[in-house]
Amino acid sequence: MLFYAADVSLSVLFLWLVASLGNTLGGVVNWWLGLYLLRYQDKNWFPVSHTTRLKTEKIFNRYGIWSLLFTWLPVVGDGIALISGVLRTSIWYFLPLVFVGKAIRYALLLWGQNLFFS
């Protein structure tokens, strides 16, 4: 089976997949930076005490995990990903939720583009 660059449906599907995966990897970088920040939790300047972080981690990982679907939001989404790293959210929860949120965003953008420009 041969694929041609002129095959618009394949190009759109490929664009959707690459954008979704690439943006998800960007979220993983923010998540990792949040994990890296934990190295400094014993420093005086760290904004959250150890006990407060543990309580928040427990609550976030129980109820707030669904907020990862909103990491596609500009500015706010990077903060959600960073905080989920600080709160040690499992990568196995993080990856699918972030991917789904970002994939839906790009699917809607491509669908909307198709409505207006075709």
C-alpha positions in Angstrom: 0.0 0.0 0.0 1.5 3.3 -1.1 0.8 6.6 0.6 1.1 9.9 -1.2 1.7 13.4 0.2 -1.4 14.5 -1.6 -3.5 12.1 0.5 -5.1 14.8 2.7 -6.7 12.3 5.1 -3.4 10.7 5.8 -1.6 14.0 6.2 -4.2 15.3 8.7 -4.1 12.0 10.7 -0.3 12.2 10.8 -0.4 15.9 11.8 -2.9 15.1 14.6 -0.7 12.2 15.9 2.6 14.2 15.8 1.1 17.2 17.4 -0.6 15.2 20.1 2.5 13.1 20.9 4.9 16.1 20.7 2.7 18.2 23.0 2.4 15.3 25.4 6.2 15.0 25.5 6.3 18.7 26.4 4.0 18.0 29.3 6.3 15.2 30.4 9.1 17.7 30.5 7.1 19.9 32.8 6.1 16.8 34.9 9.8 15.8 35.2 10.8 19.4 36.2 8.2 19.1 39.0 9.8 15.9 40.2 13.2 17.6 40.0 12.0 20.4 42.2 11.4 17.9 45.0 15.2 17.9 45.5 14.8 21.3 47.1 11.9 20.6 49.3 14.1 20.8 52.4 15.4 24.2 51.5 14.0 27.3 53.4 12.9 29.0 50.2 10.7 26.0 49.0 7.2 27.4 49.1 5.5 24.3 50.7 6.3 22.4 53.8 6.9 18.7 53.6 3.7 17.7 55.5 1.5 20.1 53.5 2.9 18.6 50.3 2.2 15.1 51.4 -1.4 16.0 52.3 -1.9 17.8 49.0 -0.3 14.9 47.1 -2.7 12.5 48.6 -5.8 14.7 47.8 -4.5 15.5 44.3 -3.8 11.9 43.4 -7.2 10.9 44.6 -9.4 13.6 43.2 -7.4 16.1 41.1 -5.9 13.6 38.7 -8.6 14.4 36.2 -7.3 17.9 36.0 -4.5 16.5 33.8 -7.1 16.4 31.0 -6.8 20.2 31.0 -3.0 20.4 30.4 -3.8 21.6 26.9 -4.8 25.0 28.2 -2.4 27.8 27.5 -0.2 28.8 30.5 -2.4 26.9 33.0 -1.7 23.6 31.5 2.1 23.8 32.0 1.4 24.6 35.7 -0.9 21.6 36.1 1.8 19.4 34.6 4.5 20.9 36.8 2.4 20.6 40.0 1.5 17.0 39.1 5.3 16.3 39.1 5.8 18.0 42.4 2.9 16.0 43.8 4.5 12.8 42.4 1.7 11.7 40.2 2.4 8.4 38.6 3.6 8.6 35.0 1.2 5.8 34.2 -1.7 8.1 35.1 -0.1 11.2 33.7 0.7 10.0 30.2 -2.8 8.7 29.1 -4.7 11.6 30.6 -2.4 14.2 29.2 -2.4 12.5 25.8 -6.2 12.3 25.7 -6.7 15.9 26.6 -4.2 17.1 24.0 -5.4 14.7 21.3 -9.0 15.9 21.7 -7.7 19.5 21.5 -5.9 18.9 18.2 -8.8 16.8 16.8 -11.2 19.7 17.5 -8.7 22.2 16.0 -8.3 20.1 12.8 -12.0 19.5 12.6 -12.7 23.2 12.9 -10.1 24.1 10.4 -11.7 21.6 8.0 -15.1 23.2 8.5 -13.9 26.7 7.8 -11.4 26.2 5.0 -12.9 23.4 2.9 
